[in-house]
Amino acid sequence: MKLKNKDVITLNNNGQYLVISTAVFEKENYVYIVNTKDNEKFKIAKIQKNKLTEIPNDQELIKKLIVLFYENSIRNLDLNELARKSLKTPKNFE
């Protein structure tokens, strides 16, 4: 299973989740996903073949992954897209 930022996936509980970030830690692939209808519902999971396995409540692992997710998100920002959105010309100047 290959996931990338902005992918929308449906889990077994029929919930749809948006991929926020991915990371590789100790040769394992992880994903940070958020429910598309309730952003307070999120998961950090390990990608294993064609399935996601939610990681246990391991605070040390979660701390390390959060840093990697953040770094990867910053690295993947499309600054040109952000600039275009923030610099839209007002209609009366077109």
PyMOL Python script that loads the backbone (N, CA, C, O; Angstrom):
from pymol import cmd

cmd.read_pdbstr("""\
ATOM      1  N   MET A   1       0.863  -1.178   0.000  1.00  0.00           N
ATOM      2  CA  MET A   1       0.000   0.000   0.000  1.00  0.00           C
ATOM      3  C   MET A   1       0.900   1.228   0.000  1.00  0.00           C
ATOM      4  O   MET A   1       1.765   1.374   0.863  1.00  0.00           O
ATOM      5  N   LYS A   2       0.694   2.090  -0.953  1.00  0.00           N
ATOM      6  CA  LYS A   2       1.461   3.327  -1.070  1.00  0.00           C
ATOM      7  C   LYS A   2       0.499   4.494  -0.861  1.00  0.00           C
ATOM      8  O   LYS A   2      -0.417   4.699  -1.658  1.00  0.00           O
ATOM      9  N   LEU A   3       0.706   5.249   0.203  1.00  0.00           N
ATOM     10  CA  LEU A   3      -0.143   6.399   0.497  1.00  0.00           C
ATOM     11  C   LEU A   3       0.684   7.670   0.438  1.00  0.00           C
ATOM     12  O   LEU A   3       1.876   7.674   0.748  1.00  0.00           O
ATOM     13  N   LYS A   4       0.021   8.757   0.031  1.00  0.00           N
ATOM     14  CA  LYS A   4       0.697  10.052   0.014  1.00  0.00           C
ATOM     15  C   LYS A   4      -0.239  11.113   0.581  1.00  0.00           C
ATOM     16  O   LYS A   4      -1.446  10.902   0.700  1.00  0.00           O
ATOM     17  N   ASN A   5       0.337  12.244   0.923  1.00  0.00           N
ATOM     18  CA  ASN A   5      -0.450  13.343   1.489  1.00  0.00           C
ATOM     19  C   ASN A   5      -1.642  13.664   0.600  1.00  0.00           C
ATOM     20  O   ASN A   5      -1.547  13.646  -0.627  1.00  0.00           O
ATOM     21  N   LYS A   6      -2.753  13.955   1.238  1.00  0.00           N
ATOM     22  CA  LYS A   6      -4.018  14.340   0.610  1.00  0.00           C
ATOM     23  C   LYS A   6      -4.819  13.163   0.062  1.00  0.00           C
ATOM     24  O   LYS A   6      -5.925  13.362  -0.439  1.00  0.00           O
ATOM     25  N   ASP A   7      -4.293  11.945   0.144  1.00  0.00           N
ATOM     26  CA  ASP A   7      -5.092  10.780  -0.249  1.00  0.00           C
ATOM     27  C   ASP A   7      -6.247  10.634   0.732  1.00  0.00           C
ATOM     28  O   ASP A   7      -6.098  10.921   1.919  1.00  0.00           O
ATOM     29  N   VAL A   8      -7.392  10.190   0.239  1.00  0.00           N
ATOM     30  CA  VAL A   8      -8.537   9.881   1.096  1.00  0.00           C
ATOM     31  C   VAL A   8      -8.736   8.373   1.051  1.00  0.00           C
ATOM     32  O   VAL A   8      -8.842   7.773  -0.019  1.00  0.00           O
ATOM     33  N   ILE A   9      -8.783   7.775   2.238  1.00  0.00           N
ATOM     34  CA  ILE A   9      -8.944   6.326   2.319  1.00  0.00           C
ATOM     35  C   ILE A   9     -10.168   5.999   3.171  1.00  0.00           C
ATOM     36  O   ILE A   9     -10.559   6.779   4.040  1.00  0.00           O
ATOM     37  N   THR A  10     -10.758   4.851   2.915  1.00  0.00           N
ATOM     38  CA  THR A  10     -11.895   4.370   3.693  1.00  0.00           C
ATOM     39  C   THR A  10     -11.433   3.181   4.524  1.00  0.00           C
ATOM     40  O   THR A  10     -10.911   2.203   3.989  1.00  0.00           O
ATOM     41  N   LEU A  11     -11.627   3.272   5.827  1.00  0.00           N
ATOM     42  CA  LEU A  11     -11.238   2.185   6.716  1.00  0.00           C
ATOM     43  C   LEU A  11     -12.368   1.182   6.857  1.00  0.00           C
ATOM     44  O   LEU A  11     -13.477   1.417   6.377  1.00  0.00           O
ATOM     45  N   ASN A  12     -12.091   0.073   7.509  1.00  0.00           N
ATOM     46  CA  ASN A  12     -13.088  -0.986   7.697  1.00  0.00           C
ATOM     47  C   ASN A  12     -14.355  -0.505   8.396  1.00  0.00           C
ATOM     48  O   ASN A  12     -15.431  -1.060   8.173  1.00  0.00           O
ATOM     49  N   ASN A  13     -14.240   0.524   9.240  1.00  0.00           N
ATOM     50  CA  ASN A  13     -15.421   1.051   9.933  1.00  0.00           C
ATOM     51  C   ASN A  13     -16.203   2.021   9.040  1.00  0.00           C
ATOM     52  O   ASN A  13     -17.092   2.730   9.512  1.00  0.00           O
ATOM     53  N   ASN A  14     -15.862   2.045   7.748  1.00  0.00           N
ATOM     54  CA  ASN A  14     -16.482   2.914   6.742  1.00  0.00           C
ATOM     55  C   ASN A  14     -16.187   4.387   6.951  1.00  0.00           C
ATOM     56  O   ASN A  14     -16.749   5.231   6.253  1.00  0.00           O
ATOM     57  N   GLY A  15     -15.325   4.711   7.887  1.00  0.00           N
ATOM     58  CA  GLY A  15     -14.919   6.102   8.065  1.00  0.00           C
ATOM     59  C   GLY A  15     -13.917   6.501   7.000  1.00  0.00           C
ATOM     60  O   GLY A  15     -13.026   5.728   6.649  1.00  0.00           O
ATOM     61  N   GLN A  16     -14.069   7.718   6.488  1.00  0.00           N
ATOM     62  CA  GLN A  16     -13.119   8.226   5.508  1.00  0.00           C
ATOM     63  C   GLN A  16     -12.086   9.077   6.227  1.00  0.00           C
ATOM     64  O   GLN A  16     -12.418   9.899   7.082  1.00  0.00           O
ATOM     65  N   TYR A  17     -10.832   8.863   5.866  1.00  0.00           N
ATOM     66  CA  TYR A  17      -9.723   9.558   6.503  1.00  0.00           C
ATOM     67  C   TYR A  17      -8.834  10.201   5.445  1.00  0.00           C
ATOM     68  O   TYR A  17      -8.622   9.646   4.366  1.00  0.00           O
ATOM     69  N   LEU A  18      -8.324  11.369   5.774  1.00  0.00           N
ATOM     70  CA  LEU A  18      -7.407  12.108   4.915  1.00  0.00           C
ATOM     71  C   LEU A  18      -5.992  11.878   5.414  1.00  0.00           C
ATOM     72  O   LEU A  18      -5.716  11.989   6.608  1.00  0.00           O
ATOM     73  N   VAL A  19      -5.098  11.556   4.489  1.00  0.00           N
ATOM     74  CA  VAL A  19      -3.694  11.384   4.857  1.00  0.00           C
ATOM     75  C   VAL A  19      -3.082  12.767   5.051  1.00  0.00           C
ATOM     76  O   VAL A  19      -3.012  13.569   4.119  1.00  0.00           O
ATOM     77  N   ILE A  20      -2.643  13.027   6.269  1.00  0.00           N
ATOM     78  CA  ILE A  20      -2.020  14.308   6.596  1.00  0.00           C
ATOM     79  C   ILE A  20      -0.519  14.253   6.338  1.00  0.00           C
ATOM     80  O   ILE A  20       0.065  15.188   5.789  1.00  0.00           O
ATOM     81  N   SER A  21       0.099  13.140   6.744  1.00  0.00           N
ATOM     82  CA  SER A  21       1.533  13.012   6.549  1.00  0.00           C
ATOM     83  C   SER A  21       1.931  11.541   6.616  1.00  0.00           C
ATOM     84  O   SER A  21       1.218  10.703   7.169  1.00  0.00           O
ATOM     85  N   THR A  22       3.094  11.258   6.035  1.00  0.00           N
ATOM     86  CA  THR A  22       3.672   9.925   6.104  1.00  0.00           C
ATOM     87  C   THR A  22       5.100  10.064   6.632  1.00  0.00           C
ATOM     88  O   THR A  22       5.701  11.136   6.557  1.00  0.00           O
ATOM     89  N   ALA A  23       5.632   8.966   7.167  1.00  0.00           N
ATOM     90  CA  ALA A  23       6.998   8.993   7.674  1.00  0.00           C
ATOM     91  C   ALA A  23       7.575   7.585   7.648  1.00  0.00           C
ATOM     92  O   ALA A  23       6.853   6.591   7.726  1.00  0.00           O
ATOM     93  N   VAL A  24       8.886   7.532   7.538  1.00  0.00           N
ATOM     94  CA  VAL A  24       9.607   6.266   7.650  1.00  0.00           C
ATOM     95  C   VAL A  24      10.443   6.357   8.918  1.00  0.00           C
ATOM     96  O   VAL A  24      11.217   7.296   9.100  1.00  0.00           O
ATOM     97  N   PHE A  25      10.275   5.365   9.794  1.00  0.00           N
ATOM     98  CA  PHE A  25      11.031   5.312  11.036  1.00  0.00           C
ATOM     99  C   PHE A  25      11.480   3.873  11.249  1.00  0.00           C
ATOM    100  O   PHE A  25      10.667   2.949  11.276  1.00  0.00           O
ATOM    101  N   GLU A  26      12.794   3.701  11.400  1.00  0.00           N
ATOM    102  CA  GLU A  26      13.380   2.375  11.574  1.00  0.00           C
ATOM    103  C   GLU A  26      12.885   1.383  10.514  1.00  0.00           C
ATOM    104  O   GLU A  26      12.484   0.260  10.820  1.00  0.00           O
ATOM    105  N   LYS A  27      12.928   1.840   9.259  1.00  0.00           N
ATOM    106  CA  LYS A  27      12.574   1.046   8.073  1.00  0.00           C
ATOM    107  C   LYS A  27      11.102   0.625   8.017  1.00  0.00           C
ATOM    108  O   LYS A  27      10.738  -0.258   7.241  1.00  0.00           O
ATOM    109  N   GLU A  28      10.266   1.251   8.831  1.00  0.00           N
ATOM    110  CA  GLU A  28       8.818   0.994   8.811  1.00  0.00           C
ATOM    111  C   GLU A  28       8.111   2.253   8.322  1.00  0.00           C
ATOM    112  O   GLU A  28       8.526   3.368   8.639  1.00  0.00           O
ATOM    113  N   ASN A  29       7.043   2.072   7.547  1.00  0.00           N
ATOM    114  CA  ASN A  29       6.256   3.202   7.037  1.00  0.00           C
ATOM    115  C   ASN A  29       5.070   3.460   7.959  1.00  0.00           C
ATOM    116  O   ASN A  29       4.357   2.541   8.362  1.00  0.00           O
ATOM    117  N   TYR A  30       4.878   4.751   8.283  1.00  0.00           N
ATOM    118  CA  TYR A  30       3.788   5.166   9.156  1.00  0.00           C
ATOM    119  C   TYR A  30       2.967   6.247   8.468  1.00  0.00           C
ATOM    120  O   TYR A  30       3.448   6.928   7.562  1.00  0.00           O
ATOM    121  N   VAL A  31       1.739   6.391   8.904  1.00  0.00           N
ATOM    122  CA  VAL A  31       0.845   7.393   8.333  1.00  0.00           C
ATOM    123  C   VAL A  31       0.054   8.057   9.457  1.00  0.00           C
ATOM    124  O   VAL A  31      -0.340   7.413  10.430  1.00  0.00           O
ATOM    125  N   TYR A  32      -0.166   9.361   9.296  1.00  0.00           N
ATOM    126  CA  TYR A  32      -0.990  10.148  10.221  1.00  0.00           C
ATOM    127  C   TYR A  32      -2.240  10.521   9.442  1.00  0.00           C
ATOM    128  O   TYR A  32      -2.157  11.246   8.450  1.00  0.00           O
ATOM    129  N   ILE A  33      -3.398  10.036   9.878  1.00  0.00           N
ATOM    130  CA  ILE A  33      -4.647  10.264   9.151  1.00  0.00           C
ATOM    131  C   ILE A  33      -5.681  10.904  10.068  1.00  0.00           C
ATOM    132  O   ILE A  33      -5.677  10.687  11.280  1.00  0.00           O
ATOM    133  N   VAL A  34      -6.572  11.700   9.465  1.00  0.00           N
ATOM    134  CA  VAL A  34      -7.619  12.397  10.209  1.00  0.00           C
ATOM    135  C   VAL A  34      -8.957  12.128   9.535  1.00  0.00           C
ATOM    136  O   VAL A  34      -9.060  12.145   8.308  1.00  0.00           O
ATOM    137  N   ASN A  35      -9.982  11.878  10.348  1.00  0.00           N
ATOM    138  CA  ASN A  35     -11.332  11.630   9.850  1.00  0.00           C
ATOM    139  C   ASN A  35     -11.819  12.853   9.085  1.00  0.00           C
ATOM    140  O   ASN A  35     -11.662  13.978   9.558  1.00  0.00           O
ATOM    141  N   THR A  36     -12.408  12.648   7.911  1.00  0.00           N
ATOM    142  CA  THR A  36     -12.842  13.764   7.073  1.00  0.00           C
ATOM    143  C   THR A  36     -14.077  14.482   7.621  1.00  0.00           C
ATOM    144  O   THR A  36     -14.349  15.621   7.240  1.00  0.00           O
ATOM    145  N   LYS A  37     -14.821  13.828   8.506  1.00  0.00           N
ATOM    146  CA  LYS A  37     -16.030  14.460   9.057  1.00  0.00           C
ATOM    147  C   LYS A  37     -15.830  14.980  10.475  1.00  0.00           C
ATOM    148  O   LYS A  37     -16.615  15.803  10.946  1.00  0.00           O
ATOM    149  N   ASP A  38     -14.796  14.515  11.155  1.00  0.00           N
ATOM    150  CA  ASP A  38     -14.550  14.909  12.538  1.00  0.00           C
ATOM    151  C   ASP A  38     -13.045  14.937  12.760  1.00  0.00           C
ATOM    152  O   ASP A  38     -12.425  13.904  13.010  1.00  0.00           O
ATOM    153  N   ASN A  39     -12.458  16.141  12.667  1.00  0.00           N
ATOM    154  CA  ASN A  39     -10.997  16.226  12.732  1.00  0.00           C
ATOM    155  C   ASN A  39     -10.425  15.948  14.117  1.00  0.00           C
ATOM    156  O   ASN A  39      -9.207  15.969  14.296  1.00  0.00           O
ATOM    157  N   GLU A  40     -11.284  15.690  15.096  1.00  0.00           N
ATOM    158  CA  GLU A  40     -10.789  15.274  16.406  1.00  0.00           C
ATOM    159  C   GLU A  40     -10.514  13.766  16.424  1.00  0.00           C
ATOM    160  O   GLU A  40      -9.906  13.255  17.364  1.00  0.00           O
ATOM    161  N   LYS A  41     -10.960  13.065  15.390  1.00  0.00           N
ATOM    162  CA  LYS A  41     -10.697  11.634  15.267  1.00  0.00           C
ATOM    163  C   LYS A  41      -9.511  11.449  14.332  1.00  0.00           C
ATOM    164  O   LYS A  41      -9.602  11.712  13.133  1.00  0.00           O
ATOM    165  N   PHE A  42      -8.416  11.001  14.888  1.00  0.00           N
ATOM    166  CA  PHE A  42      -7.220  10.785  14.082  1.00  0.00           C
ATOM    167  C   PHE A  42      -6.563   9.481  14.492  1.00  0.00           C
ATOM    168  O   PHE A  42      -6.849   8.925  15.552  1.00  0.00           O
ATOM    169  N   LYS A  43      -5.676   9.004  13.631  1.00  0.00           N
ATOM    170  CA  LYS A  43      -4.970   7.759  13.894  1.00  0.00           C
ATOM    171  C   LYS A  43      -3.533   7.886  13.399  1.00  0.00           C
ATOM    172  O   LYS A  43      -3.247   8.576  12.420  1.00  0.00           O
ATOM    173  N   ILE A  44      -2.650   7.206  14.098  1.00  0.00           N
ATOM    174  CA  ILE A  44      -1.289   7.007  13.621  1.00  0.00           C
ATOM    175  C   ILE A  44      -1.164   5.502  13.434  1.00  0.00           C
ATOM    176  O   ILE A  44      -1.396   4.726  14.360  1.00  0.00           O
ATOM    177  N   ALA A  45      -0.799   5.108  12.232  1.00  0.00           N
ATOM    178  CA  ALA A  45      -0.788   3.678  11.917  1.00  0.00           C
ATOM    179  C   ALA A  45       0.460   3.292  11.144  1.00  0.00           C
ATOM    180  O   ALA A  45       1.083   4.109  10.466  1.00  0.00           O
ATOM    181  N   LYS A  46       0.798   2.033  11.268  1.00  0.00           N
ATOM    182  CA  LYS A  46       1.903   1.468  10.505  1.00  0.00           C
ATOM    183  C   LYS A  46       1.310   0.858   9.241  1.00  0.00           C
ATOM    184  O   LYS A  46       0.274   0.193   9.287  1.00  0.00           O
ATOM    185  N   ILE A  47       1.973   1.090   8.119  1.00  0.00           N
ATOM    186  CA  ILE A  47       1.541   0.496   6.863  1.00  0.00           C
ATOM    187  C   ILE A  47       2.229  -0.859   6.738  1.00  0.00           C
ATOM    188  O   ILE A  47       3.457  -0.946   6.697  1.00  0.00           O
ATOM    189  N   GLN A  48       1.417  -1.916   6.677  1.00  0.00           N
ATOM    190  CA  GLN A  48       1.943  -3.268   6.539  1.00  0.00           C
ATOM    191  C   GLN A  48       1.253  -3.943   5.368  1.00  0.00           C
ATOM    192  O   GLN A  48       0.072  -4.286   5.434  1.00  0.00           O
ATOM    193  N   LYS A  49       2.002  -4.125   4.304  1.00  0.00           N
ATOM    194  CA  LYS A  49       1.476  -4.694   3.062  1.00  0.00           C
ATOM    195  C   LYS A  49       0.257  -3.902   2.607  1.00  0.00           C
ATOM    196  O   LYS A  49       0.401  -2.739   2.229  1.00  0.00           O
ATOM    197  N   ASN A  50      -0.931  -4.485   2.628  1.00  0.00           N
ATOM    198  CA  ASN A  50      -2.134  -3.794   2.152  1.00  0.00           C
ATOM    199  C   ASN A  50      -3.077  -3.409   3.277  1.00  0.00           C
ATOM    200  O   ASN A  50      -4.285  -3.300   3.068  1.00  0.00           O
ATOM    201  N   LYS A  51      -2.531  -3.201   4.476  1.00  0.00           N
ATOM    202  CA  LYS A  51      -3.414  -2.795   5.566  1.00  0.00           C
ATOM    203  C   LYS A  51      -2.696  -1.840   6.509  1.00  0.00           C
ATOM    204  O   LYS A  51      -1.468  -1.766   6.547  1.00  0.00           O
ATOM    205  N   LEU A  52      -3.501  -1.121   7.261  1.00  0.00           N
ATOM    206  CA  LEU A  52      -2.989  -0.211   8.280  1.00  0.00           C
ATOM    207  C   LEU A  52      -3.199  -0.849   9.644  1.00  0.00           C
ATOM    208  O   LEU A  52      -4.258  -1.414   9.919  1.00  0.00           O
ATOM    209  N   THR A  53      -2.183  -0.756  10.494  1.00  0.00           N
ATOM    210  CA  THR A  53      -2.280  -1.255  11.858  1.00  0.00           C
ATOM    211  C   THR A  53      -2.053  -0.080  12.793  1.00  0.00           C
ATOM    212  O   THR A  53      -0.966   0.494  12.838  1.00  0.00           O
ATOM    213  N   GLU A  54      -3.098   0.271  13.542  1.00  0.00           N
ATOM    214  CA  GLU A  54      -2.971   1.388  14.472  1.00  0.00           C
ATOM    215  C   GLU A  54      -1.893   1.057  15.500  1.00  0.00           C
ATOM    216  O   GLU A  54      -1.855  -0.044  16.049  1.00  0.00           O
ATOM    217  N   ILE A  55      -1.018   2.030  15.748  1.00  0.00           N
ATOM    218  CA  ILE A  55       0.078   1.756  16.683  1.00  0.00           C
ATOM    219  C   ILE A  55      -0.435   1.789  18.116  1.00  0.00           C
ATOM    220  O   ILE A  55      -1.419   2.466  18.415  1.00  0.00           O
ATOM    221  N   PRO A  56       0.234   1.056  18.998  1.00  0.00           N
ATOM    222  CA  PRO A  56      -0.171   1.061  20.407  1.00  0.00           C
ATOM    223  C   PRO A  56       0.132   2.415  21.041  1.00  0.00           C
ATOM    224  O   PRO A  56       0.796   3.257  20.437  1.00  0.00           O
ATOM    225  N   ASN A  57      -0.343   2.611  22.224  1.00  0.00           N
ATOM    226  CA  ASN A  57      -0.156   3.882  22.925  1.00  0.00           C
ATOM    227  C   ASN A  57       1.265   3.958  23.492  1.00  0.00           C
ATOM    228  O   ASN A  57       1.464   3.970  24.707  1.00  0.00           O
ATOM    229  N   ASP A  58       2.236   4.008  22.595  1.00  0.00           N
ATOM    230  CA  ASP A  58       3.657   4.074  22.941  1.00  0.00           C
ATOM    231  C   ASP A  58       4.097   5.534  22.826  1.00  0.00           C
ATOM    232  O   ASP A  58       4.387   6.013  21.730  1.00  0.00           O
ATOM    233  N   GLN A  59       4.147   6.237  23.952  1.00  0.00           N
ATOM    234  CA  GLN A  59       4.410   7.677  23.949  1.00  0.00           C
ATOM    235  C   GLN A  59       5.752   8.039  23.309  1.00  0.00           C
ATOM    236  O   GLN A  59       5.851   9.056  22.621  1.00  0.00           O
ATOM    237  N   GLU A  60       6.777   7.228  23.524  1.00  0.00           N
ATOM    238  CA  GLU A  60       8.087   7.526  22.936  1.00  0.00           C
ATOM    239  C   GLU A  60       8.047   7.414  21.411  1.00  0.00           C
ATOM    240  O   GLU A  60       8.591   8.266  20.708  1.00  0.00           O
ATOM    241  N   LEU A  61       7.409   6.376  20.910  1.00  0.00           N
ATOM    242  CA  LEU A  61       7.275   6.213  19.461  1.00  0.00           C
ATOM    243  C   LEU A  61       6.433   7.343  18.876  1.00  0.00           C
ATOM    244  O   LEU A  61       6.778   7.893  17.830  1.00  0.00           O
ATOM    245  N   ILE A  62       5.346   7.689  19.531  1.00  0.00           N
ATOM    246  CA  ILE A  62       4.473   8.759  19.038  1.00  0.00           C
ATOM    247  C   ILE A  62       5.226  10.082  18.973  1.00  0.00           C
ATOM    248  O   ILE A  62       5.085  10.819  17.997  1.00  0.00           O
ATOM    249  N   LYS A  63       6.017  10.397  19.986  1.00  0.00           N
ATOM    250  CA  LYS A  63       6.805  11.646  19.980  1.00  0.00           C
ATOM    251  C   LYS A  63       7.747  11.690  18.786  1.00  0.00           C
ATOM    252  O   LYS A  63       7.862  12.717  18.117  1.00  0.00           O
ATOM    253  N   LYS A  64       8.417  10.583  18.520  1.00  0.00           N
ATOM    254  CA  LYS A  64       9.353  10.537  17.396  1.00  0.00           C
ATOM    255  C   LYS A  64       8.614  10.670  16.064  1.00  0.00           C
ATOM    256  O   LYS A  64       9.077  11.365  15.160  1.00  0.00           O
ATOM    257  N   LEU A  65       7.470  10.007  15.949  1.00  0.00           N
ATOM    258  CA  LEU A  65       6.705  10.073  14.696  1.00  0.00           C
ATOM    259  C   LEU A  65       6.121  11.458  14.462  1.00  0.00           C
ATOM    260  O   LEU A  65       6.111  11.936  13.328  1.00  0.00           O
ATOM    261  N   ILE A  66       5.635  12.108  15.510  1.00  0.00           N
ATOM    262  CA  ILE A  66       5.054  13.455  15.355  1.00  0.00           C
ATOM    263  C   ILE A  66       6.090  14.408  14.777  1.00  0.00           C
ATOM    264  O   ILE A  66       5.768  15.213  13.904  1.00  0.00           O
ATOM    265  N   VAL A  67       7.322  14.329  15.250  1.00  0.00           N
ATOM    266  CA  VAL A  67       8.394  15.179  14.713  1.00  0.00           C
ATOM    267  C   VAL A  67       8.610  14.875  13.229  1.00  0.00           C
ATOM    268  O   VAL A  67       8.733  15.793  12.419  1.00  0.00           O
ATOM    269  N   LEU A  68       8.655  13.599  12.876  1.00  0.00           N
ATOM    270  CA  LEU A  68       8.842  13.226  11.470  1.00  0.00           C
ATOM    271  C   LEU A  68       7.662  13.664  10.605  1.00  0.00           C
ATOM    272  O   LEU A  68       7.859  14.158   9.495  1.00  0.00           O
ATOM    273  N   PHE A  69       6.445  13.488  11.103  1.00  0.00           N
ATOM    274  CA  PHE A  69       5.264  13.928  10.348  1.00  0.00           C
ATOM    275  C   PHE A  69       5.331  15.437  10.097  1.00  0.00           C
ATOM    276  O   PHE A  69       5.065  15.900   8.988  1.00  0.00           O
ATOM    277  N   TYR A  70       5.687  16.194  11.132  1.00  0.00           N
ATOM    278  CA  TYR A  70       5.791  17.647  11.008  1.00  0.00           C
ATOM    279  C   TYR A  70       6.856  18.021   9.969  1.00  0.00           C
ATOM    280  O   TYR A  70       6.599  18.831   9.078  1.00  0.00           O
ATOM    281  N   GLU A  71       8.035  17.438  10.085  1.00  0.00           N
ATOM    282  CA  GLU A  71       9.119  17.750   9.144  1.00  0.00           C
ATOM    283  C   GLU A  71       8.719  17.407   7.716  1.00  0.00           C
ATOM    284  O   GLU A  71       8.992  18.181   6.799  1.00  0.00           O
ATOM    285  N   ASN A  72       8.080  16.266   7.514  1.00  0.00           N
ATOM    286  CA  ASN A  72       7.659  15.872   6.169  1.00  0.00           C
ATOM    287  C   ASN A  72       6.565  16.781   5.632  1.00  0.00           C
ATOM    288  O   ASN A  72       6.536  17.072   4.436  1.00  0.00           O
ATOM    289  N   SER A  73       5.668  17.230   6.495  1.00  0.00           N
ATOM    290  CA  SER A  73       4.607  18.144   6.058  1.00  0.00           C
ATOM    291  C   SER A  73       5.193  19.475   5.603  1.00  0.00           C
ATOM    292  O   SER A  73       4.792  20.018   4.573  1.00  0.00           O
ATOM    293  N   ILE A  74       6.137  19.995   6.372  1.00  0.00           N
ATOM    294  CA  ILE A  74       6.785  21.254   6.000  1.00  0.00           C
ATOM    295  C   ILE A  74       7.524  21.091   4.673  1.00  0.00           C
ATOM    296  O   ILE A  74       7.458  21.963   3.807  1.00  0.00           O
ATOM    297  N   ARG A  75       8.218  19.986   4.523  1.00  0.00           N
ATOM    298  CA  ARG A  75       8.982  19.723   3.307  1.00  0.00           C
ATOM    299  C   ARG A  75       8.070  19.613   2.085  1.00  0.00           C
ATOM    300  O   ARG A  75       8.471  19.969   0.977  1.00  0.00           O
ATOM    301  N   ASN A  76       6.859  19.126   2.281  1.00  0.00           N
ATOM    302  CA  ASN A  76       5.941  18.898   1.163  1.00  0.00           C
ATOM    303  C   ASN A  76       5.012  20.069   0.870  1.00  0.00           C
ATOM    304  O   ASN A  76       4.188  19.987  -0.042  1.00  0.00           O
ATOM    305  N   LEU A  77       5.130  21.151   1.625  1.00  0.00           N
ATOM    306  CA  LEU A  77       4.270  22.310   1.368  1.00  0.00           C
ATOM    307  C   LEU A  77       4.531  22.859  -0.027  1.00  0.00           C
ATOM    308  O   LEU A  77       5.682  22.998  -0.441  1.00  0.00           O
ATOM    309  N   ASP A  78       3.482  23.165  -0.736  1.00  0.00           N
ATOM    310  CA  ASP A  78       3.606  23.793  -2.047  1.00  0.00           C
ATOM    311  C   ASP A  78       3.508  25.300  -1.828  1.00  0.00           C
ATOM    312  O   ASP A  78       2.414  25.864  -1.816  1.00  0.00           O
ATOM    313  N   LEU A  79       4.650  25.941  -1.659  1.00  0.00           N
ATOM    314  CA  LEU A  79       4.667  27.373  -1.364  1.00  0.00           C
ATOM    315  C   LEU A  79       4.110  28.196  -2.512  1.00  0.00           C
ATOM    316  O   LEU A  79       3.514  29.249  -2.286  1.00  0.00           O
ATOM    317  N   ASN A  80       4.297  27.727  -3.745  1.00  0.00           N
ATOM    318  CA  ASN A  80       3.733  28.457  -4.885  1.00  0.00           C
ATOM    319  C   ASN A  80       2.209  28.466  -4.819  1.00  0.00           C
ATOM    320  O   ASN A  80       1.582  29.490  -5.090  1.00  0.00           O
ATOM    321  N   GLU A  81       1.610  27.326  -4.459  1.00  0.00           N
ATOM    322  CA  GLU A  81       0.153  27.259  -4.345  1.00  0.00           C
ATOM    323  C   GLU A  81      -0.341  28.170  -3.226  1.00  0.00           C
ATOM    324  O   GLU A  81      -1.342  28.869  -3.389  1.00  0.00           O
ATOM    325  N   LEU A  82       0.349  28.165  -2.101  1.00  0.00           N
ATOM    326  CA  LEU A  82      -0.035  29.036  -0.988  1.00  0.00           C
ATOM    327  C   LEU A  82       0.046  30.506  -1.388  1.00  0.00           C
ATOM    328  O   LEU A  82      -0.827  31.298  -1.033  1.00  0.00           O
ATOM    329  N   ALA A  83       1.089  30.869  -2.122  1.00  0.00           N
ATOM    330  CA  ALA A  83       1.252  32.252  -2.560  1.00  0.00           C
ATOM    331  C   ALA A  83       0.140  32.647  -3.529  1.00  0.00           C
ATOM    332  O   ALA A  83      -0.405  33.747  -3.435  1.00  0.00           O
ATOM    333  N   ARG A  84      -0.197  31.756  -4.456  1.00  0.00           N
ATOM    334  CA  ARG A  84      -1.274  32.061  -5.408  1.00  0.00           C
ATOM    335  C   ARG A  84      -2.593  32.280  -4.684  1.00  0.00           C
ATOM    336  O   ARG A  84      -3.347  33.188  -5.033  1.00  0.00           O
ATOM    337  N   LYS A  85      -2.878  31.465  -3.687  1.00  0.00           N
ATOM    338  CA  LYS A  85      -4.133  31.601  -2.952  1.00  0.00           C
ATOM    339  C   LYS A  85      -4.182  32.893  -2.156  1.00  0.00           C
ATOM    340  O   LYS A  85      -5.237  33.521  -2.059  1.00  0.00           O
ATOM    341  N   SER A  86      -3.071  33.292  -1.593  1.00  0.00           N
ATOM    342  CA  SER A  86      -3.063  34.495  -0.750  1.00  0.00           C
ATOM    343  C   SER A  86      -2.965  35.788  -1.566  1.00  0.00           C
ATOM    344  O   SER A  86      -3.248  36.870  -1.052  1.00  0.00           O
ATOM    345  N   LEU A  87      -2.568  35.678  -2.822  1.00  0.00           N
ATOM    346  CA  LEU A  87      -2.396  36.868  -3.656  1.00  0.00           C
ATOM    347  C   LEU A  87      -3.443  36.998  -4.747  1.00  0.00           C
ATOM    348  O   LEU A  87      -3.184  37.618  -5.779  1.00  0.00           O
ATOM    349  N   LYS A  88      -4.614  36.427  -4.540  1.00  0.00           N
ATOM    350  CA  LYS A  88      -5.663  36.515  -5.563  1.00  0.00           C
ATOM    351  C   LYS A  88      -6.037  37.977  -5.786  1.00  0.00           C
ATOM    352  O   LYS A  88      -6.182  38.753  -4.841  1.00  0.00           O
ATOM    353  N   THR A  89      -6.186  38.324  -7.037  1.00  0.00           N
ATOM    354  CA  THR A  89      -6.515  39.695  -7.405  1.00  0.00           C
ATOM    355  C   THR A  89      -7.999  39.970  -7.120  1.00  0.00           C
ATOM    356  O   THR A  89      -8.859  39.173  -7.497  1.00  0.00           O
ATOM    357  N   PRO A  90      -8.301  41.092  -6.457  1.00  0.00           N
ATOM    358  CA  PRO A  90      -9.717  41.443  -6.236  1.00  0.00           C
ATOM    359  C   PRO A  90     -10.427  41.613  -7.577  1.00  0.00           C
ATOM    360  O   PRO A  90      -9.806  42.004  -8.565  1.00  0.00           O
ATOM    361  N   LYS A  91     -11.712  41.324  -7.610  1.00  0.00           N
ATOM    362  CA  LYS A  91     -12.478  41.377  -8.879  1.00  0.00           C
ATOM    363  C   LYS A  91     -12.449  42.759  -9.525  1.00  0.00           C
ATOM    364  O   LYS A  91     -12.426  42.863 -10.752  1.00  0.00           O
ATOM    365  N   ASN A  92     -12.451  43.805  -8.732  1.00  0.00           N
ATOM    366  CA  ASN A  92     -12.496  45.145  -9.340  1.00  0.00           C
ATOM    367  C   ASN A  92     -11.166  45.534 -10.002  1.00  0.00           C
ATOM    368  O   ASN A  92     -11.097  46.578 -10.650  1.00  0.00           O
ATOM    369  N   PHE A  93     -10.127  44.736  -9.860  1.00  0.00           N
ATOM    370  CA  PHE A  93      -8.847  45.016 -10.510  1.00  0.00           C
ATOM    371  C   PHE A  93      -8.628  44.148 -11.737  1.00  0.00           C
ATOM    372  O   PHE A  93      -7.606  44.298 -12.406  1.00  0.00           O
ATOM    373  N   GLU A  94      -9.527  43.265 -12.053  1.00  0.00           N
ATOM    374  CA  GLU A  94      -9.337  42.371 -13.201  1.00  0.00           C
ATOM    375  C   GLU A  94      -9.682  43.063 -14.486  1.00  0.00           C
ATOM    376  O   GLU A  94      -9.582  42.463 -15.556  1.00  0.00           O
TER     377      GLU A  94
END
""", "prot")
cmd.dss("prot")
cmd.show_as("cartoon", "prot")
cmd.util.cbc("prot")
cmd.orient("prot")
